[in-house]
Amino acid sequence: MDESTWIAVIREGGETVGYLEPVTPDYDVVQPRSVLGHIAGEPIDYLAGDELLCERGISGLMQQ
């Protein structure tokens, strides 16, 4: 797994809430991942992935 291509999703205030791993080379489809790198849902478009991770936040870790 090449984490160098992942993009951090950061909330206002500087909290990293997860990462978006590209599924397509243009990042049109991404795999949302938690701050620990665990899959956090199905592959979806970039904006939806960003919103998903911001909604989950750190509380998502308690579900894993």
TAVENDA-V514477 format. One record per backbone hydrogen bond with DSSP energy under -1.0 kcal/mol. CO is the residue of the C=O (numbers start at 1). NH is the residue of the N-H. Records with the same first field share a line. If there is no record, write none. Layout:
BEGIN
CO=NH  NH
END
This chain:
BEGIN
3=6
7=20
9=17
11=14
15=11
18=9
19=33
20=7
21=31
24=27
28=46
29=23  24
30=44
31=21
32=40
33=19
34=37
38=34
44=30
45=49
46=50
47=51
48=52
49=53
50=54
51=55
52=56
53=57
57=60
58=61
59=62
61=64
END
